[in-house]
Structures are given as C-alpha cells and as structure tokens.
C-alpha cells in the first residue's frame, strides 16, 4: 500500500477550546483555575495576593493578582493549546499541564480578557466565544489592543470573565471552593479575597495524628515520602475529607478518600502527602487527567501503588477508631447513653418509615440495604455481601453508571442522590473498585435508617452534627450546654434527657431539609423552612411519650 503524502493528524482549535471548557461547569471551578495559576506563577520571595471580584449585576468575575505577570512570549504560551509549559520544561513542579487556562472561561461565559504586566510592559488580549466559533479551525486570531505598552504598574495579571451565562451565579460557592483547596498552598502564605471576604483554610480541630511511610517495595515506586493522616474531633463535610495529594509544593493533583467515606468514622479522616514521583514517572499512562476531578488514574504505575498505600492506612486508622468507640461503649454510662440514643432513633425511624415513600430519593433511604441500594446493580440480600464490588481505590475495574429514573412528584425536580456505584474487578478496567464493606467474605452491612449517637466532638463544635453518608445524628457531649446537663453523670437526669430529645429532633428536621435541598438544589428557601418546621412539629408530637 502506498502512503498518502499529505495524510496527517489535524485538530480544530475552536472545538478543542470548547471541549476543554466543558469540564468547568460552575463559577467555582472556573475561578479556581485562574486563582491556582496565580498561586503558582509568582516571583520568588513574594507572597501571592489575589483579589476576586464577583459582579452579579454586570455579569463579570475579575481575578487580579500581584504575581509575576506575562511577557508577550508568555502570553503566546497562554493561548497555545496543549503547549509544553515552560516551567514544567525547566523542571519546576507546576499544575499547568494541559493548558486549560484559556478554556476555563468558556465553560461559564462568552468572553475572556487578560490584562497583564511584566517588567514594566503591559499587554491586553481578548478572546470571545464568537471568535472561537467563526474560526476556520487551524487558528483563532486573538484581539491584542495593548502590546508591550510601558507602564508603572507592578507585575501582575488581571483576568476578567465577561458575559457570564450562569443564572444565577454567586460568590459563596467560589469562597467555599477556594478555602477548601488552600490547604495545598499553605507554604506560600497566600492571601485570597472574594469581594470583601478573606479566604482562609481553617483546619478542623484534630484529636490525633498518624504518620506512615511506605514499605521498602512501595518506596521503590513512590520514593521516600510520608503520609499524614489526621483524625478530626467531629465528622467533616464532604469537601474537607480525604488525603490531599501534591506532586511538588503547591502542585495539587488529587484528593483521595480510600473508599472509606461511607463507613463508620470515615468522614473524620483527612491529611496530606507529597509524591513527586507522580510527575517524574516515564509511564505513557497519565496519573490524572484534565477533567479536574482530583482523582488519580489507578492504571498509572505510581498512582496504583499510592492508592493502595493510602487506602490501607486510612482503613487501619478508621478500624482503630471503630474499636476505640466499641471499647468506650462498655462503660456503664456509655451503655445508658446508647440505650437513650436507641430510644430517640426508634422515634425518628418510625417517622422516617411513614414518609419514606414520599422521600424515596433520600440518601438511598438508608446507609445499607434497602430499595435504593438494590436499584443499582445486583445488590446482595440480607446482612452480607459476599461478592459485591463498588467504586473505590484498591484495584482496577469497571464501574457501572446509574440508571436515570423519572420522578413522579413534579413539584420538586432533581435527580436521585448519589448511590455508591457497583462494579467488577478487571486488570484493564478504567476505574478502581473495592470490596463492598471492606476486604474478605461475608462482610457485614450497616443497618438502614437513621442512627443517633452521643460522641465527644470537641468544645468548639456545634451541639449536634448530621453525617449524611451514614444518616447519623451525633449529639456532642463536649458542648457546654450538653456537658452542663450531664454534670452529675446521670443519663436519666430530667435536665439531660429533654435536652437530648430537643437536639436530636431539631437535627433530624434539618437533616430532612438538607436531603430535600440535595435532591433539588433549586428548592426555594421558604419551602425548605416549611419542611423543617413541619418535620419538627411532627416528630415532637410523636415523641410525647418520651417526656413522661
């Protein structure tokens, strides 16, 4: 066969940009793309300062920094699709691997303006969706109204995202997302503000810390690294759980939870690990992708070993916490508290059983067996799961996708909440899977329904906490008012018992409201308040016998 001389691989630049933009689905992820660039591309010795201005009236978001800025050559690199990052080429660990900075804007808006100063010279460039869509595909001319203009402005870049398409868009999700990810950049002492709010990473109150190093065989792949696992005093929100993984200072690549997030005490664990080997490996398989999913690829040789290392240590710490809790329950007071908690849980679950059909989409209706779990894959029946695998971290496999299901209640739109997807192990799988409930056969499954527990969550924590993953209501024995009510140690004290009921019932009502909002993010505040009040009145009336 004769080769065709002009046969070659080509690309449509406009479609490339819009395809890359599709991973930026909200204002938080799009803004973070520019904030993280500012945090990384800063002159040595200068603490990064970043101001984000969210203007909902004019439908713009501006990100201004004091970082090193860009020359005209840097600007050309910025607008080059999939170009090799100069910093990475020079051996510096930076996150800019896929060149998505010019794309992030177009996930949520129609125009991008870059106003940058480097060494006294200012450049301004403008790219719009219209320019992208009318391009031939080979290249896209970018407006360049200011070229190397002398200026007294210091080094820095102002990114303006214009004509935002989201309706509505808010500052709050941006603040939450930035604060959640600042942990990886603490060494840089950054200052980031969104409008008038100064973002700060606030580490949860820590009960204890564990440090782990790899085995000699793991160390050959991972290098001489150290895993820090911290145990929080109280369960953490989803975004604060898991191990932050960097590949060099400030190069955040993943956050992994080891598949324990739905297990008892799994939501208490967080930590960090720095693994430069993720970037230095010569494998043709990428350790992570451009989707900003913050998940590692279990097919990558370094990532595969790392996932096993992190997962095993998280499970070891979690198992220790479970055992400590079991030991603590053996005391007389603990047994009395547990009995009291079971009384409260019985009332809650009787109520929940009555409204289960109306709220059939709530968090699988249980943390274990039940209709919601069975809807997804072939669930084992009874109290064991001999051969069930779910999305996880331990070995390669394929994970099934949830089937969509129509809702019958038209007044509350939305989709079914996340249920842990089932899967099958396989060496060529595109995902990672774990045995459901842990390793070994005949693994026990948690019972369905709400749980109530008394826990020592710390004096700075709220008087109660709802843990969505396990449908648990935790009453904080360390809170001042609870501690005072239990001052003499008698669980049956007339001051303690009614307080426990009031706390548990209030948290339950708010938990149902939370689940409704999770199910339908567009639910009006008045409707949520109505649901909370209705649930609180209903459960309080049903529990009248407990007060006698």
C-alpha positions in Angstrom: 0.0 0.0 0.0 1.4 3.4 -1.0 1.3 6.0 1.8 -0.5 9.3 1.1 2.0 12.1 1.4 -0.5 14.6 2.8 -2.2 12.3 5.3 -1.7 13.8 8.8 -3.3 14.3 12.2 -5.1 17.7 12.5 -7.1 19.4 15.1 -9.9 22.1 15.1 -8.6 24.6 17.6 -12.0 26.1 18.3 -13.5 22.8 19.1 -10.5 21.9 21.3 -11.1 25.0 23.4 -14.8 24.4 23.8 -14.2 20.7 24.6 -11.7 21.6 27.3 -14.1 24.2 28.6 -16.8 21.6 29.2 -15.1 20.4 32.4 -15.7 23.8 34.0 -19.3 23.6 34.9 -19.7 26.3 37.5 -18.3 29.5 38.7 -16.2 27.9 41.5 -14.1 25.6 39.3 -13.6 28.2 36.6 -12.4 30.9 39.0 -10.2 28.4 40.9 -8.4 27.7 37.6 -7.1 31.3 37.5 -6.6 31.5 41.2 -4.4 28.5 41.3 -2.3 29.8 38.3 -1.8 33.0 40.3 -0.7 31.0 43.4 1.9 29.0 41.3 3.3 31.6 39.0 4.7 34.1 41.5 8.2 35.7 41.7 10.4 34.1 44.4 10.0 35.7 47.8 6.7 37.4 47.1 3.6 36.1 49.0 0.8 35.9 46.5 -2.1 38.3 46.9 -5.3 37.6 44.9 -8.5 39.6 44.7 -11.6 38.1 43.2 -14.5 40.5 42.4 -17.8 38.9 41.7 -20.2 41.4 40.0 -23.6 39.7 39.5 -25.1 42.9 38.2 -22.7 43.3 35.3 -22.2 39.5 35.0 -18.5 39.6 35.3 -15.8 38.0 37.6 -12.4 39.6 37.9 -9.3 37.8 39.3 -6.4 40.2 40.0 -3.0 39.2 41.4 0.4 40.5 42.3 2.2 37.6 40.7 4.9 37.6 38.0 2.7 38.6 35.0 3.3 37.6 31.4 5.5 38.8 28.6 4.3 38.7 25.1 6.0 35.3 24.7 4.3 34.1 27.9 1.0 35.3 26.5 1.6 33.3 23.4 2.2 30.2 25.5 -1.0 31.0 27.4 -3.0 31.0 24.2 -1.4 27.8 22.8 -3.5 24.7 23.0 -1.6 21.8 24.8 1.7 23.7 24.5 4.5 22.5 26.7 4.6 24.5 29.9 7.9 26.4 30.2 8.0 25.9 34.0 7.5 22.2 33.6 10.1 22.0 30.9 12.5 23.8 33.3 11.8 21.1 35.9 9.6 23.1 38.3 6.6 21.3 39.7 3.6 23.2 38.5 0.0 22.3 37.8 -0.3 23.8 34.3 0.0 20.6 32.4 -3.0 20.7 30.0 -3.1 24.4 29.2 -6.8 24.9 30.1 -6.4 28.5 31.4 -7.7 29.9 28.2 -10.6 27.4 28.2 -12.0 27.7 31.7 -13.9 31.0 31.0 -15.9 29.4 28.2 -17.3 26.8 30.4 -19.4 29.6 32.0 -19.1 32.7 29.9 -18.7 34.3 26.5 -15.6 36.4 26.8 -12.1 36.4 28.4 -9.9 39.5 28.9 -6.3 39.1 30.0 -4.6 42.3 31.2 -1.0 41.5 32.3 2.2 43.4 33.2 5.7 42.0 33.3 8.9 44.1 33.8 7.1 47.4 33.1 5.4 46.3 29.9 1.7 45.8 29.7 -0.2 43.5 27.3 -4.0 43.1 26.9 -5.6 40.3 25.0 -9.3 39.5 24.4 -10.9 36.2 23.3 -14.6 35.7 22.8 -16.9 32.7 22.0 -17.8 34.4 18.7 -14.1 34.4 17.6 -13.8 30.8 18.5 -17.0 29.7 16.7 -16.2 31.7 13.5 -12.6 30.4 13.2 -11.6 28.0 10.4 -10.2 25.6 12.9 -6.5 26.0 12.2 -6.0 29.0 14.4 -8.0 31.7 16.2 -6.9 35.3 16.0 -6.9 36.9 19.4 -7.6 40.7 19.8 -4.4 42.4 21.1 -5.4 46.0 21.8 -2.4 46.8 24.1 1.1 45.5 23.1 4.2 46.0 25.2 2.9 49.4 26.4 5.2 51.0 29.1 3.5 51.2 32.4 4.3 51.9 36.1 2.0 49.1 37.2 3.8 46.4 39.2 3.9 42.8 37.9 0.6 41.0 37.9 -2.3 39.8 35.9 -6.0 40.7 35.8 -8.3 38.0 34.3 -11.8 39.2 33.5 -14.5 36.6 32.8 -17.2 38.6 30.9 -20.8 38.0 29.9 -21.3 35.1 32.3 -24.0 32.7 31.2 -24.9 31.1 34.5 -28.2 32.1 36.1 -27.7 32.8 38.9 -24.0 32.8 39.9 -22.8 33.6 43.4 -19.7 34.4 45.4 -20.4 31.8 48.1 -19.6 28.7 46.1 -16.3 30.4 45.0 -15.4 31.2 48.6 -16.1 27.7 49.7 -14.1 26.1 46.9 -11.1 28.3 47.4 -11.0 27.8 51.1 -11.3 24.1 50.7 -8.2 23.9 48.4 -5.9 26.5 50.0 -4.5 23.7 52.2 -2.1 22.6 49.5 -0.7 26.2 49.3 -0.1 27.0 52.9 3.7 27.1 52.4 3.2 30.1 50.0 1.4 32.2 52.7 -1.2 33.3 50.2 -3.8 36.0 50.7 -7.0 35.5 48.7 -10.1 37.6 49.0 -13.5 37.2 47.2 -15.2 40.6 47.3 -14.7 41.6 51.0 -14.3 38.1 52.3 -10.8 37.0 53.1 -10.5 33.3 52.3 -8.6 31.1 54.9 -8.0 27.4 55.2 -9.3 26.5 58.6 -8.0 23.2 59.8 -10.6 21.2 61.7 -10.0 20.5 65.4 -7.6 17.5 65.4 -7.9 14.7 68.0 -4.7 12.8 66.9 -2.3 12.4 64.0 -0.8 9.4 62.4 2.3 9.3 60.2 3.1 6.4 57.8 6.0 5.6 55.4 5.8 3.1 52.6 7.2 -0.4 52.8 10.6 -0.9 51.0 8.9 -2.3 47.9 6.4 0.6 47.8 9.2 3.1 48.4 11.0 1.9 45.2 7.9 3.3 43.3 6.8 6.1 45.5 10.1 7.4 46.8 10.9 8.5 50.4 7.5 10.0 51.3 5.4 10.4 54.4 1.6 10.1 54.7 0.0 12.3 57.4 -3.5 11.1 58.5 -5.4 13.4 60.9 -8.4 12.4 62.9 -10.9 15.3 63.3 -12.9 15.6 66.5 -16.2 15.7 64.5 -17.3 14.4 61.1 -16.2 16.6 58.2 -18.1 17.9 55.3 -17.5 16.1 52.0 -15.1 18.7 50.7 -12.8 18.5 53.7 -12.5 14.7 53.9 -9.6 12.7 52.3 -5.9 12.9 51.7 -4.7 15.9 49.7 -2.1 14.7 47.2 0.5 17.0 45.7 3.3 16.3 43.3 5.7 19.1 44.5 4.9 22.1 46.6 1.6 23.7 45.6 1.0 21.2 42.8 -2.3 19.8 43.9 -3.3 16.8 41.8 -5.8 14.8 43.7 -7.8 14.2 46.9 -8.4 10.6 47.8 -10.6 9.1 50.4 -9.7 5.4 50.0 -13.3 4.3 49.7 -14.0 4.8 53.4 -16.3 7.8 53.2 -19.4 5.8 53.7 -18.0 3.7 56.5 -18.2 4.4 60.2 -15.7 7.2 61.2 -14.6 7.5 57.5 -15.8 11.1 57.5 -13.4 12.0 60.4 -10.2 11.4 58.4 -8.2 13.9 56.4 -4.5 14.6 55.7 -1.8 15.1 53.1 1.0 13.5 51.2 3.5 14.9 48.6 4.5 12.4 45.9 6.9 14.0 43.3 7.2 10.6 41.6 3.7 11.1 40.1 5.2 13.7 37.8 8.7 12.1 37.3 7.4 8.7 36.2 8.0 8.0 32.5 4.9 5.9 32.0 2.8 6.8 28.9 -0.3 6.5 31.1 -1.2 9.8 32.7 -1.5 9.8 36.5 -4.5 12.1 36.3 -6.5 13.9 33.5 -7.6 17.4 32.6 -11.1 17.0 34.0 -10.0 18.5 37.3 -11.8 15.6 39.0 -8.9 15.5 41.6 -8.8 11.7 41.2 -5.8 9.6 40.3 -5.8 7.1 37.5 -5.4 3.6 39.0 -3.8 2.3 35.8 -0.8 4.6 36.3 2.0 2.6 37.9 2.8 5.1 40.6 -0.8 6.0 41.2 -1.8 2.3 41.6 0.8 1.8 44.4 -0.1 5.1 46.0 -3.8 4.4 46.1 -3.1 1.0 47.8 -0.8 2.7 50.3 -3.3 5.5 51.2 -6.3 3.2 51.2 -4.8 0.6 53.5 -3.6 3.2 56.0 -6.9 5.1 56.0 -8.7 1.8 56.7 -6.2 1.0 59.5 -6.9 4.3 61.3 -10.6 4.0 60.7 -10.7 0.5 62.2 -8.8 1.7 65.2 -11.4 4.4 65.8 -14.2 1.9 65.5 -12.5 -0.3 68.1 -12.0 2.6 70.4 -15.6 3.5 70.1 -16.7 -0.1 70.9 -14.4 -0.2 73.9 -15.8 3.2 75.2 -19.4 1.8 74.9 -18.6 -0.8 77.5 -18.7 1.6 80.4 -22.0 1.9 82.4 -22.6 5.5 81.3 -21.9 4.6 77.7 -24.4 1.8 77.8 -27.0 4.1 79.3 -26.3 6.7 76.6 -26.6 4.1 73.9 -29.9 2.9 75.2 -31.2 6.5 75.3 -29.9 7.1 71.7 -31.7 3.9 70.6 -35.0 5.3 72.0 -34.6 8.5 70.1 -33.6 6.7 66.9 -36.7 4.5 67.2 -38.9 7.5 67.2 -37.0 9.1 64.2 -37.1 5.9 62.2 -40.8 5.4 62.8 -41.4 8.8 61.4 -39.0 8.2 58.6 -40.7 5.0 57.7 -44.0 6.8 57.3 -42.5 9.4 54.9 -40.1 7.0 53.1 -42.3 6.7 50.1 -42.7 10.4 49.8 -39.0 10.9 50.2 -37.9 7.8 48.2 -34.8 9.6 46.9 -33.3 10.4 50.3 -29.7 9.1 50.5 -30.6 5.6 49.5 -33.2 5.7 52.3 -30.5 4.0 54.3 -26.8 3.6 54.7 -27.1 0.0 53.8 -29.7 -2.5 52.5 -33.0 -1.3 51.0 -34.7 -0.4 47.8 -32.3 2.4 46.9 -29.2 0.2 47.2 -30.9 -2.5 45.2 -31.8 -0.1 42.4 -28.2 0.0 41.4 -26.6 -3.2 40.2 -27.2 -6.6 41.8 -27.1 -6.0 45.5 -26.6 -8.8 47.9 -29.5 -9.6 50.1 -29.6 -9.9 53.9 -26.7 -8.8 56.1 -23.7 -9.9 54.0 -22.2 -9.0 50.6 -20.1 -12.0 49.6 -19.1 -10.8 46.1 -20.2 -7.2 45.7 -17.6 -4.6 44.5 -18.1 -0.8 44.5 -16.3 2.3 43.3 -13.1 2.6 45.3 -9.3 2.7 45.2 -7.8 -0.8 45.7 -7.6 -2.4 42.3 -8.5 -1.7 38.6 -12.0 -2.5 37.5 -15.1 -1.1 35.7 -17.8 0.8 37.5 -21.4 0.8 36.3 -23.3 4.0 35.6 -26.5 4.7 37.5 -29.7 4.4 35.5 -31.8 7.6 35.3 -35.2 7.4 36.8 -38.2 9.7 36.3 -39.7 11.4 39.3 -43.4 11.3 39.8 -43.5 14.5 42.0 -43.4 17.3 39.6 -43.3 20.0 42.3 -39.7 19.0 43.2 -37.4 18.4 40.3 -34.0 17.0 40.6 -32.1 13.7 40.3 -31.6 10.7 42.5 -28.8 11.4 45.1 -25.5 9.6 44.6 -25.5 5.9 45.5 -22.2 4.1 45.7 -21.9 2.5 42.2 -21.3 -1.2 41.8 -18.5 -2.5 39.7 -16.4 -5.5 38.8 -12.7 -6.0 39.2 -10.6 -6.3 36.0 -7.0 -5.6 35.1 -7.9 -3.4 32.1 -10.6 -1.5 33.9 -10.9 2.2 33.6 -11.8 2.8 37.2 -10.9 1.5 40.6 -13.0 -0.8 42.8 -13.1 -2.1 46.3 -15.0 -5.0 48.0 -18.2 -3.5 49.5 -17.8 -3.1 53.2 -14.1 -4.0 53.3 -11.9 -7.0 52.5 -12.8 -10.6 53.0 -16.0 -12.5 52.6 -19.3 -12.3 54.5 -18.8 -8.6 55.1 -21.4 -7.1 57.4 -23.6 -4.2 56.1 -24.8 -1.3 58.2 -28.5 -1.4 59.0 -30.8 1.1 57.3 -32.4 4.1 58.8 -31.2 7.0 61.0 -28.8 6.4 63.8 -28.4 8.6 66.9 -25.1 8.5 68.9 -23.6 10.5 71.7 -20.0 11.5 70.8 -17.2 13.7 72.2 -16.8 16.0 69.2 -14.9 18.8 71.0 -15.8 22.0 72.8 -15.6 24.2 69.7 -18.1 22.1 67.7 -21.8 22.6 67.5 -24.1 20.7 69.9 -25.0 18.2 67.2 -23.9 17.2 63.8 -25.6 15.4 60.9 -23.5 12.9 59.0 -25.2 12.3 55.6 -23.1 9.4 54.4 -24.4 7.2 57.3 -27.6 9.0 58.2 -26.2 9.6 61.7 -27.2 12.3 64.1 -24.4 12.9 66.6 -25.0 14.7 69.9 -21.9 16.4 71.1 -21.2 15.5 74.8 -18.4 18.2 74.9 -20.8 21.1 74.0 -21.2 23.4 77.0 -24.9 23.0 77.4 -24.9 19.2 77.0 -22.0 18.9 79.4 -23.7 21.0 82.0 -26.9 19.0 81.7 -24.9 15.8 82.2 -22.9 17.3 85.0 -23.6 14.6 87.6 -23.2 11.8 85.0 -26.8 10.6 85.2 -28.3 10.0 81.8 -31.8 9.9 83.2 -31.4 13.4 84.7 -34.6 15.5 83.9 -32.3 18.2 82.6 -30.3 15.9 80.2 -33.0 13.8 78.6 -35.3 16.5 77.3 -32.3 18.4 76.0 -31.1 15.3 74.1 -34.6 14.9 72.6 -34.8 18.6 71.5 -31.3 18.5 70.0 -31.9 15.2 68.1 -35.3 16.2 66.8 -34.1 19.6 65.6 -31.1 18.0 63.8 -33.4 15.4 62.3 -35.8 18.0 60.9 -32.8 19.9 59.5 -31.4 16.7 58.1 -34.6 16.1 56.1 -34.4 19.6 54.9 -30.8 19.1 53.9 -31.7 16.0 51.9 -34.5 17.7 50.1 -32.2 20.5 49.0 -29.6 18.0 48.0 -32.2 16.3 45.9 -33.5 19.6 44.5 -30.9 22.5 44.6 -33.4 24.9 43.2 -35.8 24.4 46.1 -37.0 27.8 47.5 -35.8 28.8 51.0 -39.4 29.2 52.1 -40.2 25.6 51.1 -37.1 24.3 52.9 -38.1 26.2 56.1 -41.7 24.8 55.8 -40.3 21.3 55.5 -38.0 21.8 58.6 -40.9 23.2 60.7 -43.3 20.5 59.6 -40.9 17.7 60.4 -40.0 19.2 63.8 -43.7 19.6 64.8 -44.5 16.1 63.5 -41.6 14.3 65.3 -42.1 16.3 68.6 -45.7 15.3 68.7 -44.9 11.6 68.0 -42.3 11.6 70.8 -44.5 13.0 73.6 -44.3 9.7 75.4 -40.6 10.0 75.9 -41.0 13.1 78.1 -43.2 11.2 80.7 
